[in-house]
Amino acid sequence: MRNPAVRRTLVRLLEHARFEVLPTPSTEAKVVEHVPLEIPVTVTASPTKGLQATLELAERLAVRGYTTVPHLAARMVSGRAELVEICERLRSAGITRVFVPGGDADPTGDYPDALALLEDLAGLGHPFEQVGITGYPESHPTIHDDLTVQAMWDKRRYATHVVSNLSFDPAVIRVWIQRMRSRGVTMPLLLGMPGPVDRTKLLSMATKIGVGESTRFLAKNKGTFARLAAPGGFTGERFLLKCAPTLSEPTSLVEGLHVFTFNQIAETEAWRRDLLDRLHQ
């Protein structure tokens, strides 16, 4: 790669990547075998499995020495009493980071959206050092674009960073980041992107509706699935190269990558390591 600025940007982002995983029985073993301890691991929340599976996997990985980031899907938490229990449980496990989406489940209690839960976290004295919220470069299926940007503005007092949902269009990423920053949302951003995906494994995973938020995203966005599954349809390296000019801008405040592994954990780390090795050459 001839452009030193692009190389430096990609190296920085790849070295500050984190992996999103689904809480299945084999996930812990895959992470321990293939993921270095310096890579934070986020654990999705599934309405079918409940928050218990998310919290248990996050705790087990924390014991293994990983920085873990459980998803606290707001609509899956019954209310303040349960939230207090969750906070105490995670803090006792040494977990200091969480990610707070609204979640796809119907509300089970007092939190209809992420903002409501974030407000209660603040009322509990900000128990976590880092709190992430979702950003939507592409249009949300049920929420107008203006409202998604407004939601980030509303949450800015309670969160420490934004994690973008999947997008495959560098031009969309550029416009969205510019719009977000011009609106005054200055939280650091982790750019969401898929890891390398085997077509057969992806098809199998995408049919298991309810396994995790990533899977439901694919189920609801057939165009996304097609882009991932088509031969030559998407590569992370090409995507990052096209995004690099935007990501290199200091005003973009892009700190790292949030890689959706779809539980293809070994393949994701092999891709990250290989690209880093080539960039260092």
C-alpha positions as a LaTeX table, in Angstrom:
\begin{tabular}{lrrr}
\hline
Residue & $x$ (\AA) & $y$ (\AA) & $z$ (\AA) \\
\hline
Met1 & 0.00 & 0.00 & 0.00 \\
Arg2 & 1.63 & 3.19 & $-1.20$ \\
Asn3 & $-0.28$ & 5.82 & 0.73 \\
Pro4 & 1.33 & 6.13 & 4.18 \\
Ala5 & $-1.63$ & 8.06 & 5.64 \\
Val6 & $-4.09$ & 5.38 & 4.59 \\
Arg7 & $-1.80$ & 2.68 & 5.93 \\
Arg8 & $-1.49$ & 4.41 & 9.29 \\
Thr9 & $-5.26$ & 4.86 & 9.54 \\
Leu10 & $-6.02$ & 1.23 & 8.75 \\
Val11 & $-3.37$ & $-0.05$ & 11.14 \\
Arg12 & $-4.75$ & 2.14 & 13.92 \\
Leu13 & $-8.32$ & 0.96 & 13.35 \\
Leu14 & $-7.39$ & $-2.72$ & 13.07 \\
Glu15 & $-5.35$ & $-2.49$ & 16.25 \\
His16 & $-8.36$ & $-0.95$ & 17.99 \\
Ala17 & $-10.94$ & $-3.47$ & 16.80 \\
Arg18 & $-13.45$ & $-5.35$ & 18.88 \\
Phe19 & $-15.43$ & $-8.46$ & 17.96 \\
Glu20 & $-19.16$ & $-8.96$ & 18.36 \\
Val21 & $-20.16$ & $-12.55$ & 19.14 \\
Leu22 & $-23.41$ & $-14.42$ & 19.68 \\
Pro23 & $-23.99$ & $-16.25$ & 23.00 \\
Thr24 & $-24.06$ & $-19.85$ & 21.75 \\
Pro25 & $-22.62$ & $-22.90$ & 23.54 \\
Ser26 & $-19.46$ & $-22.97$ & 21.39 \\
Thr27 & $-18.63$ & $-19.27$ & 21.53 \\
Glu28 & $-16.42$ & $-19.27$ & 24.61 \\
Ala29 & $-14.14$ & $-21.99$ & 23.28 \\
Lys30 & $-13.83$ & $-20.25$ & 19.91 \\
Val31 & $-12.92$ & $-16.94$ & 21.51 \\
Val32 & $-10.36$ & $-18.48$ & 23.86 \\
Glu33 & $-8.73$ & $-20.43$ & 21.04 \\
His34 & $-8.53$ & $-17.68$ & 18.45 \\
Val35 & $-8.90$ & $-14.19$ & 19.91 \\
Pro36 & $-5.99$ & $-12.37$ & 21.60 \\
Leu37 & $-6.72$ & $-10.96$ & 25.04 \\
Glu38 & $-6.20$ & $-7.41$ & 23.81 \\
Ile39 & $-9.30$ & $-7.66$ & 21.56 \\
Pro40 & $-12.48$ & $-6.60$ & 23.45 \\
Val41 & $-15.41$ & $-8.95$ & 22.92 \\
Thr42 & $-19.02$ & $-7.75$ & 22.84 \\
Val43 & $-21.82$ & $-10.23$ & 23.51 \\
Thr44 & $-25.20$ & $-9.73$ & 21.88 \\
Ala45 & $-28.56$ & $-10.06$ & 23.61 \\
Ser46 & $-31.24$ & $-12.36$ & 22.23 \\
Pro47 & $-34.96$ & $-12.25$ & 23.16 \\
Thr48 & $-35.16$ & $-16.03$ & 22.76 \\
Lys49 & $-32.24$ & $-16.73$ & 25.08 \\
Gly50 & $-32.78$ & $-13.83$ & 27.46 \\
Leu51 & $-30.16$ & $-11.61$ & 29.05 \\
Gln52 & $-28.93$ & $-14.47$ & 31.22 \\
Ala53 & $-27.02$ & $-16.05$ & 28.32 \\
Thr54 & $-25.41$ & $-12.70$ & 27.50 \\
Leu55 & $-24.36$ & $-11.99$ & 31.08 \\
Glu56 & $-23.05$ & $-15.49$ & 31.72 \\
Leu57 & $-20.86$ & $-15.52$ & 28.61 \\
Ala58 & $-19.56$ & $-12.02$ & 29.37 \\
Glu59 & $-18.66$ & $-13.13$ & 32.91 \\
Arg60 & $-16.91$ & $-16.31$ & 31.74 \\
Leu61 & $-14.86$ & $-14.41$ & 29.18 \\
Ala62 & $-13.98$ & $-11.78$ & 31.79 \\
Val63 & $-12.63$ & $-14.56$ & 34.03 \\
Arg64 & $-10.51$ & $-15.66$ & 31.07 \\
Gly65 & $-8.96$ & $-12.18$ & 30.97 \\
Tyr66 & $-10.95$ & $-10.56$ & 28.16 \\
Thr67 & $-12.42$ & $-7.08$ & 28.18 \\
Thr68 & $-16.07$ & $-7.96$ & 27.69 \\
Val69 & $-18.94$ & $-5.71$ & 26.66 \\
Pro70 & $-22.37$ & $-7.24$ & 27.27 \\
His71 & $-25.36$ & $-5.83$ & 25.40 \\
Leu72 & $-27.98$ & $-4.54$ & 27.82 \\
Ala73 & $-30.96$ & $-4.46$ & 25.46 \\
Ala74 & $-33.30$ & $-1.98$ & 27.12 \\
Arg75 & $-36.56$ & $-3.74$ & 26.23 \\
Met76 & $-35.30$ & $-6.95$ & 27.84 \\
Val77 & $-34.78$ & $-5.35$ & 31.28 \\
Ser78 & $-37.86$ & $-5.30$ & 33.47 \\
Gly79 & $-37.05$ & $-2.17$ & 35.44 \\
Arg80 & $-34.76$ & $-0.37$ & 37.85 \\
Ala81 & $-34.59$ & $-3.22$ & 40.37 \\
Glu82 & $-33.34$ & $-5.67$ & 37.74 \\
Leu83 & $-30.99$ & $-3.04$ & 36.35 \\
Val84 & $-29.45$ & $-2.57$ & 39.81 \\
Glu85 & $-28.92$ & $-6.34$ & 40.07 \\
Ile86 & $-27.32$ & $-6.44$ & 36.62 \\
Cys87 & $-24.99$ & $-3.56$ & 37.42 \\
Glu88 & $-23.88$ & $-5.13$ & 40.70 \\
Arg89 & $-23.37$ & $-8.49$ & 39.01 \\
Leu90 & $-21.27$ & $-7.09$ & 36.18 \\
Arg91 & $-19.20$ & $-4.83$ & 38.40 \\
Ser92 & $-18.44$ & $-7.72$ & 40.73 \\
Ala93 & $-17.13$ & $-9.59$ & 37.67 \\
Gly94 & $-14.84$ & $-6.67$ & 36.81 \\
Ile95 & $-16.89$ & $-5.67$ & 33.76 \\
Thr96 & $-16.70$ & $-1.92$ & 33.21 \\
Arg97 & $-18.15$ & $-1.55$ & 29.71 \\
Val98 & $-21.65$ & $-2.09$ & 28.33 \\
Phe99 & $-23.49$ & $-1.48$ & 25.09 \\
Val100 & $-27.09$ & $-0.26$ & 25.34 \\
Pro101 & $-29.34$ & $-0.81$ & 22.30 \\
Gly102 & $-33.08$ & $-0.60$ & 22.42 \\
Gly103 & $-33.28$ & $-4.21$ & 21.28 \\
Asp104 & $-35.75$ & $-5.96$ & 19.00 \\
Ala105 & $-37.85$ & $-7.54$ & 21.74 \\
Asp106 & $-41.18$ & $-6.16$ & 22.87 \\
Pro107 & $-40.68$ & $-4.23$ & 26.13 \\
Thr108 & $-40.82$ & $-6.52$ & 29.15 \\
Gly109 & $-41.07$ & $-3.69$ & 31.66 \\
Asp110 & $-40.22$ & $-0.04$ & 32.20 \\
Tyr111 & $-37.79$ & 0.61 & 29.34 \\
Pro112 & $-39.36$ & 1.22 & 25.93 \\
Asp113 & $-36.06$ & 2.40 & 24.45 \\
Ala114 & $-32.35$ & 2.77 & 25.14 \\
Leu115 & $-32.64$ & 6.35 & 26.39 \\
Ala116 & $-34.89$ & 5.33 & 29.28 \\
Leu117 & $-32.38$ & 2.74 & 30.49 \\
Leu118 & $-29.47$ & 5.15 & 30.01 \\
Glu119 & $-31.23$ & 7.71 & 32.20 \\
Asp120 & $-31.58$ & 5.14 & 34.95 \\
Leu121 & $-27.92$ & 4.16 & 34.63 \\
Ala122 & $-27.05$ & 7.80 & 35.20 \\
Gly123 & $-29.36$ & 7.84 & 38.21 \\
Leu124 & $-27.42$ & 4.89 & 39.60 \\
Gly125 & $-24.22$ & 6.93 & 39.52 \\
His126 & $-22.83$ & 5.94 & 36.12 \\
Pro127 & $-21.68$ & 2.46 & 37.20 \\
Phe128 & $-19.77$ & 1.74 & 33.97 \\
Glu129 & $-16.69$ & 3.46 & 32.59 \\
Gln130 & $-17.80$ & 3.07 & 28.98 \\
Val131 & $-21.34$ & 3.00 & 27.61 \\
Gly132 & $-21.94$ & 2.53 & 23.90 \\
Ile133 & $-25.02$ & 3.40 & 21.87 \\
Thr134 & $-26.12$ & 2.55 & 18.33 \\
Gly135 & $-25.75$ & 4.74 & 15.24 \\
Tyr136 & $-27.55$ & 4.09 & 11.94 \\
Pro137 & $-25.68$ & 5.08 & 8.76 \\
Glu138 & $-28.38$ & 3.33 & 6.73 \\
Ser139 & $-32.04$ & 4.10 & 7.28 \\
His140 & $-33.58$ & 2.27 & 10.22 \\
Pro141 & $-36.51$ & 0.04 & 9.19 \\
Thr142 & $-38.94$ & 1.79 & 11.53 \\
Ile143 & $-37.32$ & 5.10 & 12.55 \\
His144 & $-36.86$ & 8.19 & 10.36 \\
Asp145 & $-33.25$ & 9.23 & 9.74 \\
Asp146 & $-33.74$ & 12.59 & 11.45 \\
Leu147 & $-34.93$ & 10.81 & 14.58 \\
Thr148 & $-31.94$ & 8.48 & 14.71 \\
Val149 & $-29.57$ & 11.45 & 14.66 \\
Gln150 & $-31.73$ & 13.23 & 17.23 \\
Ala151 & $-31.61$ & 10.10 & 19.41 \\
Met152 & $-27.81$ & 10.20 & 19.44 \\
Trp153 & $-27.97$ & 13.85 & 20.48 \\
Asp154 & $-30.41$ & 12.99 & 23.28 \\
Lys155 & $-28.16$ & 10.16 & 24.52 \\
Arg156 & $-24.89$ & 12.07 & 24.37 \\
Arg157 & $-24.95$ & 12.96 & 28.09 \\
Tyr158 & $-25.21$ & 9.31 & 29.07 \\
Ala159 & $-22.94$ & 7.53 & 26.58 \\
Thr160 & $-19.23$ & 7.54 & 25.88 \\
His161 & $-19.19$ & 6.38 & 22.25 \\
Val162 & $-21.29$ & 5.40 & 19.23 \\
Val163 & $-21.17$ & 2.04 & 17.44 \\
Ser164 & $-22.43$ & 2.19 & 13.87 \\
Asn165 & $-24.69$ & $-0.48$ & 12.47 \\
Leu166 & $-23.70$ & $-2.23$ & 9.26 \\
Ser167 & $-23.32$ & $-0.29$ & 6.05 \\
Phe168 & $-21.55$ & $-1.33$ & 2.86 \\
Asp169 & $-21.44$ & 2.07 & 1.16 \\
Pro170 & $-18.43$ & 4.31 & 1.94 \\
Ala171 & $-20.33$ & 7.32 & 0.57 \\
Val172 & $-23.16$ & 6.69 & 3.02 \\
Ile173 & $-20.62$ & 6.42 & 5.86 \\
Arg174 & $-19.05$ & 9.74 & 4.84 \\
Val175 & $-22.32$ & 11.66 & 4.67 \\
Trp176 & $-23.61$ & 10.15 & 7.91 \\
Ile177 & $-20.45$ & 11.00 & 9.87 \\
Gln178 & $-20.47$ & 14.56 & 8.52 \\
Arg179 & $-24.13$ & 14.94 & 9.40 \\
Met180 & $-23.64$ & 13.53 & 12.87 \\
Arg181 & $-20.69$ & 15.80 & 13.60 \\
Ser182 & $-22.39$ & 18.90 & 12.19 \\
Arg183 & $-25.33$ & 18.15 & 14.49 \\
Gly184 & $-22.95$ & 18.38 & 17.45 \\
Val185 & $-22.66$ & 14.67 & 18.25 \\
Thr186 & $-18.96$ & 14.52 & 19.16 \\
Met187 & $-18.70$ & 11.13 & 20.84 \\
Pro188 & $-16.00$ & 8.83 & 19.44 \\
Leu189 & $-17.22$ & 6.35 & 16.83 \\
Leu190 & $-16.53$ & 2.65 & 16.32 \\
Leu191 & $-17.23$ & 1.77 & 12.70 \\
Gly192 & $-19.38$ & $-1.34$ & 12.36 \\
Met193 & $-18.38$ & $-3.78$ & 9.63 \\
Pro194 & $-18.73$ & $-7.52$ & 8.96 \\
Gly195 & $-15.83$ & $-9.89$ & 9.24 \\
Pro196 & $-15.11$ & $-12.46$ & 6.54 \\
Val197 & $-18.18$ & $-14.61$ & 6.06 \\
Asp198 & $-18.43$ & $-18.10$ & 4.60 \\
Arg199 & $-21.56$ & $-18.21$ & 2.45 \\
Thr200 & $-22.75$ & $-21.62$ & 3.66 \\
Lys201 & $-22.19$ & $-20.76$ & 7.32 \\
Leu202 & $-23.89$ & $-17.41$ & 6.88 \\
Leu203 & $-26.95$ & $-19.02$ & 5.33 \\
Ser204 & $-27.14$ & $-21.46$ & 8.23 \\
Met205 & $-26.74$ & $-18.68$ & 10.78 \\
Ala206 & $-29.26$ & $-16.38$ & 9.10 \\
Thr207 & $-32.00$ & $-19.01$ & 9.31 \\
Lys208 & $-31.67$ & $-19.25$ & 13.10 \\
Ile209 & $-33.80$ & $-16.23$ & 13.82 \\
Gly210 & $-33.45$ & $-14.95$ & 17.37 \\
Val211 & $-29.87$ & $-16.11$ & 17.98 \\
Gly212 & $-28.65$ & $-12.55$ & 18.20 \\
Glu213 & $-29.15$ & $-9.01$ & 17.01 \\
Ser214 & $-26.68$ & $-9.46$ & 14.16 \\
Thr215 & $-28.65$ & $-12.42$ & 12.81 \\
Arg216 & $-31.98$ & $-10.63$ & 13.04 \\
Phe217 & $-30.42$ & $-7.71$ & 11.18 \\
Leu218 & $-29.60$ & $-10.06$ & 8.30 \\
Ala219 & $-33.06$ & $-11.61$ & 8.39 \\
Lys220 & $-34.70$ & $-8.19$ & 8.08 \\
Asn221 & $-32.25$ & $-6.89$ & 5.46 \\
Lys222 & $-32.10$ & $-9.33$ & 2.58 \\
Gly223 & $-30.02$ & $-6.85$ & 0.57 \\
Thr224 & $-27.38$ & $-6.97$ & 3.26 \\
Phe225 & $-27.40$ & $-10.76$ & 3.15 \\
Ala226 & $-27.02$ & $-10.70$ & $-0.62$ \\
Arg227 & $-24.03$ & $-8.37$ & $-0.41$ \\
Leu228 & $-22.32$ & $-10.62$ & 2.11 \\
Ala229 & $-23.16$ & $-13.91$ & 0.44 \\
Ala230 & $-22.43$ & $-13.02$ & $-3.20$ \\
Pro231 & $-19.01$ & $-14.16$ & $-4.48$ \\
Gly232 & $-16.83$ & $-11.05$ & $-4.61$ \\
Gly233 & $-19.73$ & $-8.96$ & $-3.36$ \\
Phe234 & $-17.94$ & $-7.59$ & $-0.32$ \\
Thr235 & $-14.50$ & $-7.63$ & 1.19 \\
Gly236 & $-13.53$ & $-5.87$ & 4.39 \\
Glu237 & $-10.22$ & $-4.71$ & 2.95 \\
Arg238 & $-11.80$ & $-3.02$ & $-0.06$ \\
Phe239 & $-14.46$ & $-1.44$ & 2.15 \\
Leu240 & $-11.87$ & $-0.02$ & 4.56 \\
Leu241 & $-9.71$ & 1.31 & 1.73 \\
Lys242 & $-12.68$ & 3.20 & 0.30 \\
Cys243 & $-13.64$ & 4.51 & 3.74 \\
Ala244 & $-10.06$ & 5.50 & 4.64 \\
Pro245 & $-10.23$ & 9.15 & 3.49 \\
Thr246 & $-13.23$ & 9.75 & 5.75 \\
Leu247 & $-11.84$ & 7.72 & 8.62 \\
Ser248 & $-8.52$ & 9.58 & 8.45 \\
Glu249 & $-10.14$ & 12.96 & 9.06 \\
Pro250 & $-9.50$ & 14.08 & 12.65 \\
Thr251 & $-12.99$ & 15.58 & 12.79 \\
Ser252 & $-14.52$ & 12.16 & 12.07 \\
Leu253 & $-13.40$ & 10.94 & 15.52 \\
Val254 & $-13.35$ & 7.29 & 14.43 \\
Glu255 & $-11.47$ & 5.38 & 17.12 \\
Gly256 & $-11.70$ & 1.79 & 15.94 \\
Leu257 & $-13.73$ & $-1.00$ & 14.37 \\
His258 & $-16.68$ & $-2.98$ & 15.67 \\
Val259 & $-16.52$ & $-6.24$ & 13.72 \\
Phe260 & $-19.66$ & $-8.35$ & 13.42 \\
Thr261 & $-18.20$ & $-11.88$ & 13.41 \\
Phe262 & $-21.48$ & $-13.84$ & 13.02 \\
Asn263 & $-19.53$ & $-16.29$ & 15.22 \\
Gln264 & $-17.00$ & $-16.96$ & 12.49 \\
Ile265 & $-14.45$ & $-16.01$ & 15.07 \\
Ala266 & $-11.33$ & $-17.81$ & 13.84 \\
Glu267 & $-11.84$ & $-16.48$ & 10.32 \\
Thr268 & $-12.34$ & $-12.92$ & 11.58 \\
Glu269 & $-9.14$ & $-12.86$ & 13.60 \\
Ala270 & $-7.18$ & $-14.49$ & 10.77 \\
Trp271 & $-8.42$ & $-11.77$ & 8.41 \\
Arg272 & $-7.52$ & $-8.98$ & 10.85 \\
Arg273 & $-4.07$ & $-10.42$ & 11.51 \\
Asp274 & $-3.31$ & $-11.01$ & 7.83 \\
Leu275 & $-4.30$ & $-7.48$ & 6.84 \\
Leu276 & $-2.26$ & $-5.99$ & 9.66 \\
Asp277 & 0.77 & $-8.04$ & 8.64 \\
Arg278 & 0.50 & $-6.84$ & 5.06 \\
Leu279 & 0.05 & $-3.22$ & 6.13 \\
His280 & 3.20 & $-3.43$ & 8.25 \\
Gln281 & 5.29 & $-4.69$ & 5.34 \\
\hline
\end{tabular}
